[in-house]
Amino acid sequence: MQTSKRWLALLVGAFAIAATAGGFERPLAAGQAATRAPDVAYEPTPHNVVAEMLKLARVGAKDVVYDLGCGDGRIVITAAKQLGARGVCVDIDPQRIRESRANAQRSGAAERIVFLEQDLFQTDLGDATVVTLFLSPDVNLKLRPKLWRELKRGTRVVSYVHNMGDWMPQEVRNVQGVWGPRRLYLWIIAADRGAPRSGAPRDSHRS
């Protein structure tokens, strides 16, 4: 219920800003610093890997999927269109947000997606039940405190290629990437938001 209320508030805020857009887009807030350069170069996640990421995270119709550095939006669009999930596309590059919104319109899934043109480190992750990443080793490490601080217990985090340093993954899968075999990593947040960290976010009750 709390997630539904927060999602509704997010939709209402985005709709008030861009009611006529295909899907909902929230641009930079008034007075916010100018957009900086992206942290990583854009490289689309292969479609076969998208399917494996969503399968690994066990995404379903009740989930809210946040893709941090969404690129053309393919992960969130697939989650919305094929699995009935809701989603949030986050990217600091306005071109990527335009592209992801246009792709969502063509797919028919735009009404289930919010588009945030912003720095992923400024994004409120409180609604997420799944977070997907294809970033870099350094950015993943920098994100760790934010993920631990903002994500609720049970949220699944899936990263393509890059791990989280000494955070032990719940599961690792091999996938075929464009440049050969790659890995997917799954973590499940195993404590309430902001709880003192004792190392990895692994849920010891899961195999």
Secondary structure, DSSP 8 states (H G I E B T S, - for coil): -HHHHHHHHHHHHHHHH-TTSSSEEE---TT-------SS------HHHHHHHHHHTT--TT-EEEEES-TTSHHHHHHHHHH--EEEEEES-HHHHHHHHHHHHHHT-GGGEEEEES-GGG---TT-SEEEE---HHHHHHHHHHHHHHS-TT-EEEEES---TT---SEEEEEEETTEEEEEEEEE--S-TT----S----TT--
